[in-house]
């Protein structure tokens, strides 16, 4: 198992555990190099860093930024940046404003199919009032007994073509990469195997990302299969990108893999954390 986990979420975005519990769990599972990467939010970093350092762990500042690229919503992970830098703080503030507007539209969409009170319900599950997300709506649907679990909520209501999904314009790829680079950090394409891209689109994305100054791609992640590890290892080598690893852990019972349960990177790749 890998001792590095550079993708996870706390209650400051859509995770189930507060930063202290999240870092403590990572430490107990053998993680020695750890990043908290809440969605579009930096407020959990101070608490997470203090806990990690008290436990003797190496802590990396992180964030996961929502990006609109072509007709797809992508996620870009920023690592090892200065969270006090103005450009990234202001850019993320703008993205969070957009998240609130999207949440209102999701609730209206669900109301049209007879599910009332969804915005208030989602907010009850969101400890950060600025970030009601699809995960919080999913938890509300489970609470109401409308679906059996969060995965079913996404399948039936919260993905493209379903009644609780709304299109939204997130940050652009140049904006997200630019904010992170301005703060001295490096950028990584999160869980690329999850996106509905064909081979031509993958190559276009990786080429544009690299040309903008992008550094890495998540090869080993909780939502990739073993075959996808190999596929994205080849893409990383072909495009001269470093490799990252992260569980994308959101909480017990909601994640494919627990913190610290990732396999090692495939042989021959340069880890993105090698220069941290």
C-alpha positions in Angstrom: 0.0 0.0 0.0 1.1 3.6 -0.7 2.1 5.9 2.2 1.0 8.9 0.0 -2.5 10.2 -0.3 -3.0 13.5 -2.1 -6.7 13.7 -2.7 -9.4 13.7 0.1 -12.3 15.7 1.4 -13.4 17.0 4.8 -16.6 18.6 6.1 -15.3 21.9 4.8 -16.6 20.7 1.4 -18.5 17.4 0.9 -16.6 15.0 3.1 -18.2 13.3 6.1 -15.3 13.8 8.6 -13.8 17.1 10.0 -10.1 17.7 9.2 -8.8 16.4 12.6 -10.6 13.1 12.2 -9.7 12.8 8.5 -6.0 13.3 9.2 -6.0 11.0 12.2 -7.6 8.3 10.1 -5.0 8.8 7.4 -2.2 8.5 10.0 -3.7 5.3 11.5 -3.9 3.8 8.0 -0.2 4.4 7.4 -0.2 7.6 5.4 2.9 9.7 5.9 2.5 12.3 3.1 -1.0 13.7 3.0 -3.0 16.5 1.2 -6.5 17.8 2.0 -8.2 18.8 -1.3 -11.6 20.2 -0.5 -13.7 21.3 -3.4 -13.1 25.0 -4.2 -12.3 25.6 -0.5 -9.2 26.3 1.6 -10.7 26.8 5.1 -9.8 23.3 6.4 -6.1 23.5 5.6 -4.9 25.2 8.9 -6.6 22.6 11.1 -5.5 19.7 8.9 -1.9 20.9 8.9 -1.8 21.3 12.6 -3.1 17.8 13.2 -0.7 16.3 10.6 2.3 18.0 12.0 1.5 16.9 15.5 1.3 13.3 14.2 4.7 13.7 12.4 3.1 13.6 8.9 4.2 15.6 5.9 1.3 17.9 5.0 0.7 19.3 1.5 -1.8 22.2 1.0 -4.4 21.1 -1.5 -7.6 22.0 -3.3 -9.8 20.5 -6.0 -11.2 23.1 -8.5 -14.2 22.5 -10.7 -13.5 23.2 -14.3 -15.7 23.4 -17.5 -13.8 22.1 -20.5 -15.5 21.4 -23.8 -18.8 19.8 -22.7 -17.4 18.1 -19.6 -16.9 19.1 -16.0 -13.4 18.2 -14.9 -11.6 18.5 -11.6 -8.1 20.0 -11.2 -6.2 19.3 -8.0 -3.8 22.0 -6.8 -0.9 21.0 -4.5 1.8 22.6 -2.5 0.6 26.2 -3.0 0.4 29.3 -0.8 -3.3 29.5 0.4 -2.9 33.2 1.3 -2.1 34.2 -2.3 -4.8 36.7 -3.5 -5.5 35.2 -7.0 -6.4 31.7 -5.8 -8.4 33.0 -2.8 -10.5 35.3 -5.0 -10.9 32.8 -7.8 -12.2 30.1 -5.4 -14.6 32.7 -3.9 -16.1 33.2 -7.3 -16.5 29.5 -7.9 -18.2 29.1 -4.5 -20.8 31.8 -5.4 -21.5 29.7 -8.5 -22.0 26.6 -6.4 -24.7 28.3 -4.4 -26.6 29.3 -7.6 -26.3 25.8 -8.9 -27.7 24.3 -5.7 -30.8 26.5 -6.0 -31.3 25.2 -9.6 -30.8 21.6 -8.5 -33.5 22.0 -5.8 -35.9 23.6 -8.3 -35.3 20.7 -10.6 -36.0 18.1 -7.9 -39.1 20.0 -6.9 -40.5 19.6 -10.4 -40.4 15.8 -10.0 -42.1 16.0 -6.6 -39.1 16.2 -4.2 -39.7 19.2 -2.0 -37.4 20.9 0.5 -34.2 19.6 -1.2 -32.2 22.8 -0.7 -32.9 23.0 3.0 -32.2 19.3 3.3 -28.9 19.5 1.5 -27.9 22.4 3.6 -28.5 20.3 6.8 -25.9 17.9 5.5 -23.4 20.7 4.5 -21.4 22.0 7.4 -20.0 24.7 5.1 -23.0 26.9 4.1 -21.1 28.1 1.1 -20.8 24.7 -0.4 -24.0 22.7 -0.8 -23.0 20.1 -3.4 -24.5 17.2 -5.2 -23.1 14.9 -2.4 -25.2 16.8 0.1 -28.3 16.5 -2.1 -27.6 12.8 -2.4 -27.5 12.4 1.4 -30.8 14.2 1.7 -32.4 11.8 -0.8 -31.1 8.9 1.3 -32.4 10.5 4.5 -35.8 10.9 2.9 -35.8 7.2 1.9 -36.1 8.1 -1.8 -33.0 6.1 -2.6 -31.1 3.5 -0.7 -27.6 5.1 -0.9 -25.7 8.0 -2.3 -24.6 6.0 -5.4 -28.3 5.4 -6.2 -29.0 9.1 -5.7 -26.4 10.0 -8.3 -27.6 7.4 -10.8 -31.3 8.3 -10.5 -31.2 12.1 -10.0 -27.8 13.8 -10.0 -26.0 12.9 -13.2 -26.3 14.2 -16.7 -29.7 13.6 -18.2 -31.4 13.0 -14.8 -34.0 15.3 -13.2 -31.6 16.7 -10.5 -28.7 17.5 -12.8 -28.2 21.1 -14.1 -25.5 22.4 -16.4 -23.2 24.9 -14.9 -20.2 27.0 -16.1 -17.3 26.4 -13.7 -13.8 28.0 -13.9 -12.0 27.6 -17.2 -8.9 25.3 -17.4 -6.6 28.3 -17.9 -8.1 30.0 -14.9 -7.7 27.0 -12.6 -4.2 26.3 -13.7 -3.3 30.0 -13.5 -4.6 30.4 -10.0 -2.6 27.5 -8.6 0.6 28.5 -10.5 0.3 32.1 -9.2 0.2 30.7 -5.7 3.4 28.7 -6.3 1.7 25.3 -6.6 1.5 22.5 -9.1 -1.6 21.2 -10.9 -2.9 17.7 -11.4 -5.8 16.4 -13.5 -8.0 14.5 -11.0 -9.3 11.0 -11.7 -9.1 11.3 -15.5 -10.7 7.9 -16.1 -14.0 9.1 -14.8 -14.6 11.6 -17.6 -16.6 10.7 -20.7 -13.8 11.6 -23.0 -12.8 9.6 -26.1 -9.1 9.1 -27.1 -9.0 12.3 -29.2 -10.5 14.4 -26.4 -8.1 12.9 -23.9 -5.2 13.9 -26.0 -6.5 17.4 -26.6 -7.1 17.9 -22.8 -3.6 16.5 -21.8 -1.9 18.6 -24.5 -3.7 21.8 -23.5 -3.1 21.2 -19.8 0.6 20.5 -20.3 1.0 23.6 -22.5 -0.7 25.8 -19.8 1.9 24.6 -17.3 0.1 21.6 -15.9 2.3 19.2 -14.1 0.6 15.9 -13.3 -2.2 13.4 -13.7 -3.8 11.1 -11.1 -2.8 7.7 -12.2 -3.7 5.7 -9.0 -7.0 6.9 -7.6 -10.0 5.4 -5.8 -12.2 5.6 -8.9 -9.8 4.0 -11.3 -9.6 0.3 -12.1 -6.3 -1.6 -12.4 -6.6 -1.4 -16.2 -7.0 2.4 -15.9 -3.8 2.6 -13.8 -1.9 1.2 -16.7 -3.8 3.4 -19.3 -3.1 6.7 -17.4 0.5 5.7 -16.7 1.0 5.5 -20.4 -0.7 8.8 -21.0 1.5 10.4 -18.3 4.7 9.1 -19.9 3.5 10.1 -23.4 2.7 13.7 -22.4 5.7 14.2 -20.1 3.5 14.5 -17.0 4.2 13.4 -13.4 2.0 10.9 -11.6 -0.2 11.5 -8.6 -2.0 9.2 -6.2 -5.1 9.9 -4.1 -8.0 8.0 -2.7 -10.6 10.7 -3.2 -11.9 9.7 0.2 -15.1 11.4 1.3 -16.1 9.2 4.2 -16.8 5.7 5.5 -19.4 4.0 3.3 -19.2 6.6 0.5 -15.8 6.0 -1.0 -14.3 3.3 -3.3 -11.1 3.2 -1.2 -10.2 4.3 2.3 -7.3 6.6 3.0 -3.9 4.9 2.7 -5.3 1.9 0.8 -3.9 2.8 -2.6 -1.4 0.6 -4.4 2.0 2.0 -5.3 2.4 4.0 -8.6 3.2 1.8 -11.6 7.0 1.4 -12.3 8.8 4.1 -14.3 6.6 7.1 -13.4 7.9 10.3 -11.7 5.8 11.1 -8.6 4.4 14.6 -8.5 5.4 14.8 -4.8 9.1 14.2 -5.6 9.9 17.9 -5.7 7.8 19.0 -2.8 
